[in-house]
Structure formats: C-alpha cells, structure tokens
Amino acid sequence: MKKHIHFKVNARHIGQIGRELVTDYITALVELIKNAYDADAEGIKIIFDSVKTKKGRIIIVDTGSGMSQTDVEDKWMVIGTNNKVRESHSPKGRKFAGKKGIGRFAVERLAETVKIFSFTKDEKPFKFTLNWNNYEEVNSIALNQRLALLKHNPKDTHSAKYIKSQIEYLLENPKVIDEDKKYIQTNLFKSSSFDYTLFLDNTEIIKSLADNLLPLIEKYESLEVRIEDIKHDLEILKSSDVDDYIYEIESLQSELGLDKENSTGLIMVLEGLRDTWTQKDITKIQKELRLLVAPDFLDMNSFKPILVADEFNLESNLIVNEVLEVAFAKLVCNLDSSGENISLSYSERISGKKIKTKYPLDVPLTCGELGLEVYFFVRDAKHLSNETLNLTHARAILDEYCGVKVYRDGFHVKPYGSPGNDWLLLDQAKVKDTHGYLIGNNQVIGKVSISEENNPLLIDATNRERIIENEAFYDLQSFIQLCLNFIKERRREEYLQKKREDDIQREQEKKRREEEKRRLEEEMHEEQRKREIENQQKMLEEILRAKNEKKQVEHLAILANELKSKSESDILFYKSRLDQERKINEESQEEQKKIFGEKLDDKERELSLYKNLATLGILTGAFGHETADIINRITTDIAYTKKWFPEELLAEKPGISRAYTKISSDIERVQGYSELIVNFVTKKKRSQMERVDFQKTIQDIAVTYNNIIKSQNIEIEFDLSPFKSNFKMYQIDFESIIINLLTNAFEALKQTATKKIRLSCQENEGYYVINCADNGKGIKDGQEEFIFSPFMTTKENGVGLGLSIVRDIISRYRGIITVRKSANLGGAEFSILFPKDGD
C-alpha cells in the first residue's frame, strides 16, 4: 500500500526562523521600511509612542497602496512567498527591495503583537491582528530559571516579559482545556487581562507562579501545535475607527506635501515591545534612516522615512544639500554594461573648469553597469564656508555624510559609506601622503548605484548586510578608485603648479627685497659721498685762503690721504656690488637647475620601475644561462625514457605518447625563450652603437622565436626589403622594439583560431619603415593613444610598460610609432618610422 506524506511545521519554528533572519532591531525596521517602499509609498513615519512605559508601542504609518484581504491571506501569511520574484517591480515601476519575504519576521522581532490597519482604493478598510506568543512553546525549565532571576533581580524586564508570553500561550492555545484557562485567570490573577509589570517587584506573585503555574506548564510542555492550528482575526473596521486611523495617513501625506484624492496606506501598531529602547538606540536609528535612501541631491527619490520619538532627544537634522554649495568639485562617472569603458564628467566650483572624457579599460570589469556621483571638498575655512554656512557646521554635515555609499535599487547597503567606514581605504593611503593632494574619506560625499538587474554578480550576503567579496566586488572598488584617482591627479597637478608658482613668487619677493636693500645702500652711499665732497671742497677753500705755505702743504697732504682712502672705500663698495651681482646670477642658475630637477621628479616613479625591470633583466639573464644546461638534460632524459618505454604499454595507452609529444613541445618553447634571453642580454649589444641591418635582425629574432611560433601554430609572413642603411643605434634597443611587438602579437592571437603575423621593412625617400601586423582582436576605437601610456595593459598580469618603453626608445632616435587597424589582416598594425637624415 502506498500513501502520501508531507512536511508539517511546528508553530514554534516561526520564532526560530524570524530571529535567525532578523538579528537586530535596525534590520527589522529597515525591512518594514522596504515593504512600504515596495508598496509605492511616498514616505513612512516611525513613531515611538511611550516606549519608556509598560504601554509602549511602535506605530508605523506609510502612504503606499495598502494590502488587500487577499494580500494578507495569500502573501503576508505565506512564508517564503515568491510573489516578489515573479513580479520584480511595483505598479509604479520600483524595483522590489524586500524580496526575501521576511517583513513578517521583522514584526515578530520587534514586538509580541501587531495590529495592521489597511486602507486600499478598492476595499473597505480592515484590521488584522496577530499575537506572536501563540507560536511560542512552553518550557518549565526556562520558566523556572526566569522565576529564579526575578527573585534575584525583581526588576528583570526580560524575565517578566517571558513569563507573560508563557501565560498568553496557555490562554490562547485551543488545545488547553477551558478549566485550566479559567484557573489561570481567576485563581492566579483574578483578572482576564494583565501585563508584564505585574511580575516586577512582586515576590508574592513570583512564589505563587512557582507553586501553581509550573505544574500547568509541565502538563502542556509536550503539547505540539502546528502552524495551521493557529488562527488570527481579520475584521472590517467600524466607521468610527476608520476616521481615527485614516487621520494618521492623511497627516503623513500632508507632511510629505502630497495631494491625493484617495488616502491609501498601511498602519502597523506594534505592542509588547521586545526591546528596552534607550537614547543610544534612537540616535542609532536616526542615523541609519539618514543613510537608508540616497539623499535628494544624489537621487531624486520620492521616498522619505520620518522618525518621531518625543521621549528622546533627536539630533538636529543636518541638511546635506547645504554643504554641496561649497564643494570644491563634482565628479560623475559611468561604467558601461560591457565593463570596458568609463565616461567621466568633472567640474570645479571656483575655477569653473569642466572636463569630459572617456577611458577605455584594458581588462573589462565584471561588476556590471555602474553610476558614480561624488562631491569632493577641501576642508579649510577658505573652501568650506560661505554667507550662510560656517566652517564648524559644514564640517559637521560632512562628517555625518562623508564616504562613498552603495545603494542597491535605491536602498543603502550597509556598511559601505556609513560613518567610520572607509571601505575604499582612502584614509589608509592618505596617511602616507606628504603633499596633501590625496583624497581622504572625510573629503567626499557620494554614491554608487547598483541593481539586481544590472549587477547580478554583486551578491548580498545572507544577512542582507555587505556584499560578498568576490571578483565583481573588487572590480567595484577598482572602478571607484580609478574615478577618484582623476580628482587626485587634478589635485596633484594643481599642487605642483601652485608649488612652482609659490616658489617663483617667493624668489621674486626675495630678489625684490634684496634689490630694494641694495638701492637704499647705494642711495645712502651717494648721499654720504656727496656730503664728503662738499666738506672736502670747503676744506680745500680754507687751505687755499691760508697764508702759511707749510700749513697749506700739511693740510693738502691730509686731504689727499682722505681722498685716497675714500677712493679705496668706493672701489671696495662697488667691488662688493659686483660680487653680489655675480652671486645673484649664480643663484638664478641654481634655481633653473632646481626647476629642471622638479620636472625630472615627475618621471621618478616611472624611472624607479625601469630600474626594477633592469634588475629583473639581470635575474632573467642569469635564468637563461642557468637553464640552458637543465633544458638539454631534460630533453635527453625525455628521449631516453621514451626510447626504452615498453612498446606494448604505449600501444595500450596512446595518451602516453601524446603526453611525450606535448612535453617535448613545451620544452622546445622554454628552450626558445631561454635562447632568446641569452642572446638578448649579450654585453656587446649594450656597449656600442652599430649600423642596423633591419632585415637580418628581424629574421634572427623570428628564428629565435621559432619553437614558440611552432607550438602556437602561428604563421609568420615576411616582406623584408634587402636595403642597406647607415642608421645607427644600440642593437639591444632595436631588438627590444621587435621583441615587444612580437610578444604583443602573440598575446593578441591567443583567442584566434588561425593565427597570422606579418613583418615588413622598407625604405622610402625620408624614412626606414617597419610594420608588424596580426589578425587578432585589434585595438579598440579611441584606445590608440592610451596603449603607449605607462601602466596601460590588456594582459591580466601585465605591467603595462612594454609599449611605453618601445615609444621611448623610438623617440630617443627621433623616430615615430603609430597603431591602426590592419587593412589586410584585420587586427592591430604597428608602424615605425626612423628618419634617414640620421644616417
């Protein structure tokens, strides 16, 4: 005999599921807010009503479409319903945010009972009541522990609430006999209603419960109640009740500035609160609500959460829009759906500079289509204040809203961009900044928008906080950091320009002061000289008027000595002036050297990496020499083992022969690279410039690559004219050019079935021309200039210096390199021109 069986769910499982899915009150409230958003509400009000008292409750009002009776029965009361999967958007086009169907469990997490008042446009208003204590199980051991706790601490609220929930379970359970229910109401409490405060500071009732309630709990402890056994009331509202509750919705509509013909929405009244609410909790919720939906300036979202908590001190609203007026710059970036191109728009408030550009990416990002909007601030009095905003207030707003936040389908994904969260590691980089042009986390306000449709690889963690840190998440970080680097580079340019201007200004001011000092000294010197001449003229006149010739001679001798001394003093004075002028000229030359040195500093990072690559070249050369003998031994050993391998086993296992063939092919490739390295680092190629034999050098390098070319089934076509030239360069430089071009071509052909490369060299009237073309994927439109920039690479683990080095080498010999789409092969074609006037 065959019979059909199915799963049954114990009622207590409701609470277990809910408290695992919704771990804290913040998450619970957010889920309820998302449900209001999904119902196309323009706003939601969360009212903490007398929560410091035993009658405390939370009232949640929204202006959405409300729930129909069918919605309650077939959706809200169906655990794990898939209606938000089947219908991904609301009637007004909003992407559903509360997709996992845990809103009902959020209610269970917050309170023991809930009353839901629903107002729709097509049905009469109704009330739906649910007591979560009906789903609890009774537990004599737990109850005994709670009673003991209350003896020790008569003010233990949590224990008092637990006892109340156990008693309510017995009173509401249809499987508990009426006689026992009556005993509880009349004998134990002498009342049909009571609240948890009855058990606080009441030793008499605690003793009575230990003596009389525990036996009842033990009696029904093994009682099992199924979910389907529990019933809840849904009733049409009386006309008098409708007016009372519709007022709350109309009041919220007025507060939101709405003008609607029909007042629809939902009101939830949560009673028997599970948490003891404190000022700290309310402050935390207020901050959470500020970030829950993107501020108006970032996203013109019509949805607004409002918090009311009269028993607590709410922080003054910090209006983020106020600080935007003093933003130094605004940056808007978009990543296309292919992940290959970034479009960027940048504008500065004071200077009025505006830049629009596009950046093609070498390696596509896997995070999907993205939009980023960022405001950048300079946190000083000059830049962060205006007629209506002072520095202190502006910094307070900035501290509250700073960071780049992630919003999925309109809702904040915690903790990204929350206060204190620097998930982009901006501050970590800025600590090492000695110049001041790097960006700190508290200098930006921004958001990046993602969605389930456009960013399927950015996956929420199970607890609905954070994004799983996979490759797509790291690409999301990379995208934002690339965009912020644009601001950093602008700041760096401005910093260096300002530094140069300041240095010039300081030098000019120094020269002006020195020149003014010299001018005053010369004027004083001339005045002194003029007075001395006048005195000497008077002295001479007196000498000439004297009648004693002997005294005349003596006085004339004194005068002559004074004139001689003065002349010597003048000579020393002007000699000093000449020395000063010479020193000034020397300092000017030193300043020119300094300016030139600063220009060289801009190349320091690139040069440093070149040095590292040079060191790597030494190690590579050593590797080439050391592996030559090893490769020969491996080749010999492979041939020896293959010769003596049992033929019957080779016949039985053909894969062995294929493996030998593959190993031999791989060893040939390694040997080819080893020979290439050894030949490339020969000292003679680096020591003197020689006449370039274009044809022979290209052929020799191709021969060295022969094993690699064969192993990858590449067809190389040569068109090498046998011309002779007197063009001189270091042999290693020309080989570097050809090797880099071939290496890039090999990389471009990896995903191509039929691989072709064409190498050619000719001479024309003014140039020697070298071309390298392939039939690979080619260069993307708009990327022709970028690929020669340092650190630009299409290789997954590339450095991005190959073509930059090639360009630098060619430029050093006054040559030109360009890239275009090959007319013949369809891939990339590089053309190099070396001038013949260099012969």
C-alpha positions, 0 to 999 in steps of 0.5 A: 500500500502506498500513501502520501506524506508531507512536511508539517511545521511546528508553530514554534519554528516561526520564532526560530526562523524570524530571529535567525533572519532578523538579528537586530532591531535596525534590520527589522525596521529597515525591512518594514521600511522596504515593504512600504517602499515596495508598496509605492509609498511616498514616505513612512513615519516611525513613531515611538509612542511611550516606549519608556512605559509598560504601554509602549508601542511602535506605530508605523504609518506609510502612504503606499497602496495598502494590502488587500484581504487577499494580500494578507491571506495569500502573501503576508501569511505565506512564508517564503512567498515568491510573489516578489520574484515573479513580479520584480517591480511595483505598479509604479515601476520600483524595483522590489527591495524586500524580496526575501519575504521576511517583513513578517519576521521583522514584526515578530522581532520587534514586538509580541503583537501587531495590529495592521490597519489597511486602507486600499482604493478598492476595499473597505478598510480592515484590521488584522491582528496577530499575537506572536506568543501563540507560536511560542512553546512552553518550557518549565525549565526556562520558566523556572530559571526566569522565576529564579532571576526575578527573585534575584533581580525583581526588576528583570524586564526580560524575565517578566516579559517571558513569563507573560508570553508563557501565560498568553500561550496557555490562554490562547492555545485551543488545545488547553482545556477551558478549566485550566484557562479559567484557573489561570485567570481567576485563581492566579490573577483574578483578572482576564487581562494583565501585563508584564509589570505585574511580575516586577517587584512582586515576590508574592506573585513570583512564589505563587507562579512557582507553586501553581503555574509550573505544574500547568506548564509541565502538563502542556510542555509536550503539547505540539501545535502546528502552524495551521492550528493557529488562527488570527482575526481579520475584521472590517473596521467600524466607521468610527475607527476608520476616521481615527486611523485614516487621520494618521495617513492623511497627516503623513501625506500632508507632511510629505506635501502630497495631494491625493484624492484617495488616502491609501496606506498601511498602519502597523501598531506594534505592542509588547515591545521586545526591546528596552529602547534607550537614547543610544538606540534612537540616535542609532536609528536616526542615523541609519534612516539618514543613510537608508535612501540616497539623499535628494541631491544624489537621487531624486527619490520620492521616498522619505522615512520620518522618525518621531520619538518625543521621549528622546532627544533627536539630533538636529537634522543636518541638511546635506544639500547645504554643504554641496554649495561649497564643494570644491568639485563634482565628479560623475562617472559611468561604467558601461554594461560591457565593463570596458569603458568609463565616461567621466564628467568633472567640474570645479566650483571656483575655477569653473573648469569642466572636463569630459572624457572617456577611458577605455579599460584594458581588462573589462570589469565584471561588476556590471553597469555602474553610476558614480556621483561624488562631491569632493571638498577641501576642508579649510575655512577658505573652501568650506564656508560661505554667507550662510554656512560656517566652517564648524557646521559644514564640517559637521554635515560632512562628517555625518555624510562623508564616504562613498555609499552603495545603494542597491535599487535605491536602498543603502547597503550597509556598511559601505559609506556609513560613518567610520567606514572607509571601505575604499581605504582612502584614509589608509593611503592618505596617511602616507601622503606628504603633499596633501593632494590625496583624497581622504574619506572625510573629503567626499560625499557620494554614491554608487548605484547598483541593481539586481538587474544590472549587477547580478554578480554583486551578491548580498550576503545572507544577512542582507548586510555587505556584499560578498567579496568576490571578483565583481566586488573588487572590480567595484572598488577598482572602478571607484578608485580609478574615478577618484584617482582623476580628482587626485591627479587634478589635485596633484597637478594643481599642487605642483603648479601652485608649488612652482608658482609659490616658489617663483613668487617667493624668489621674486619677493626675495630678489625684490627685497634684496634689490630694494636693500641694495638701492637704499645702500647705494642711495645712502652711499651717494648721499654720504659721498656727496656730503664728503665732497662738499666738506672736502671742497670747503676744506680745500677753500680754507687751505687755499685762503691760508697764508702759511705755505707749510700749513697749506702743504700739511693740510693738502697732504691730509686731504689727499690721504682722505681722498685716497682712502675714500677712493679705496672705500668706493672701489671696495663698495662697488667691488662688493656690488659686483660680487653680489651681482655675480652671486645673484646670477649664480643663484638664478642658475641654481634655481633653473637647475632646481626647476629642471630637477622638479620636472625630472621628479615627475618621471621618478616613479616611472624611472624607479620601475625601469630600474626594477625591470633592469634588475629583473633583466639581470635575474632573467639573464642569469635564468637563461644561462642557468637553464640552458644546461637543465633544458638539454638534460631534460630533453635527453632524459625525455628521449631516453625514457621514451626510447626504452618505454615498453612498446606494448604499454604505449600501444595500450595507452596512446595518451602516453605518447601524446603526453611525450609529444606535448612535453617535448613541445613545451620544452622546445618553447622554454628552450626558445625563450631561454635562447632568446634571453641569452642572446638578448642580454649579450654585453656587446649589444649594450656597449656600442652603437652599430649600423642596423641591418633591419632585415637580418635582425628581424629574421634572427629574432623570428628564428629565435622565436621559432619553437614558440611560433611552432607550438602556437601554430602561428604563421609568420609572413615576411616582406623584408626589403634587402636595403642597406642603411647607415642608421645607427643605434644600440642593437639591444634597443632595436631588438627590444622594439621587435621583441615587444611587438612580437610578444604583443602579437602573440598575446593578441592571437591567443583567442584566434583560431588561425593565427597570422603575423606579418613583418615588413621593412622598407625604405622610402625617400625620408624614412626606414619603415617597419610594420608588424601586423596580426589578425587578432582582436585589434585595438579598440576605437579611441584606445590608440593613444592610451596603449603607449601610456605607462601602466596601460595593459590588456594582459591580466598580469601585465605591467603595462610598460612594454609599449611605453618603453618601445615609444621611448626608445623610438623617440630617443632616435627621433623616430615615430610609432603609430597603431591602426587597424590592419587593412589586410589582416584585420587586427592591430598594425604597428608602424615605425618610422626612423628618419634617414637624415640620421644616417 
